[in-house]
Amino acid sequence: MDSLTIVPGLETQGKLGLVIGILGLKTFISTLAPMPSIEYQLPETLAELLNFKNGNFSIKQWIIEHATQVHSLLVPSYQILGIFTNSTENLFEKKSLHPLSQEISSLLKSIHKVTQHKFLLHLHLDVNKGLKPIARVLNFIDNGNAVVPVNEGKIPMLCWLNCKVPILLDFSNDEIGKIDDVLMVWDEIVKESVVKFVDSKKITSVEQPVHIYTKTPCKNLKNPYMRIKGLIESRAVVCEGTSIDDAIKSVKNDLISTMKNRIFVAKMFKSNLLDESFQLPKRIFAAENPMVCDYLMEHETTNNSIKNIKDLLGLSINEVVGSEIFKPQTRVQISEKKSYFWLMAAIGAFIVLLISLLIILVQG
């Protein structure tokens, strides 16, 4: 991460929150998402805020949970870039690392477990210097960190990649408990899938059609099992001029992440996914900067999603879109006793019919 560019006039709400943006050859900061409000009276200083606890509640755990929720909402190539702080302290001293910066580094390590991104940054806005931003970037692969300047500039033109993917997934009762292992197979299928772009060299227009073909990953299923089928509407966002390979990677990452998120949401609402037939969570998109999505269960409306996005990202969303259709069904194993009953009933009916025909023939 050699350079950082921040959108001019970006509003900063609160003293602590997440940095959202686009990571590429150049890294662009597009949103500073304050942590969601809580019912507790919070301290004024950043040092006290970072270490605030009330019973089982802690601000640091609250930020980690916030990052977990936002990570599932973002559509590629937007991602969590790190954490921002807003205070009067000079956290990036030249000679030594400020104790608060050490605490932020520890918090970023916890967020890294959620995002698995190579880089995460601590963006600090110094109140004494007119909220002039400066960043310290942590490299989790090479175990390095460096303070880098933050310049103002416009985000380049964004291209929206859309596709609809037919899906057929079968899960046995045993596999529901280890859904990540099953989705690893789905991951491999998506990686090997066929992706076609109109432009074979560069993504140049605003929208490109994408076609991805998949098949069911599970071969041998034990009864009872669950089948999910329908169309996934996948969307990704890339900067103009992005290579085809990077664009394909963004679309595939979106497909993989949305499947994991859907099953996770469904498991939260259903203690046992095989109890009854249910609709897979519908994904809807909010075309804002950053572009985000949300997952709605059957009883939820788009108003629930708009409120959720407002709480998590501080964005005022006016309209959301989505047109996915799923036709899930639950199959339950039929016991041997019940199977024999229907077989005997069919044989009995056949015998009765045969006797009736014989009687008619004799009487005739």
Salt bridges, closest charged atoms under 4 A:
GLU103 OE1 - LYS60 NZ 3.06
ASP170 OD1 - ARG227 NE 2.88
ASP174 OD2 - LYS222 NZ 3.75
ASP187 OD1 - LYS191 NZ 3.72
GLU233 OE2 - ARG235 NH2 2.81
ASP254 OD2 - ARG283 NH2 2.78
GLU276 OE2 - LYS270 NZ 3.65
ASP311 OD2 - LYS307 NZ 2.91
GLU324 OE2 - ARG262 NH2 2.56
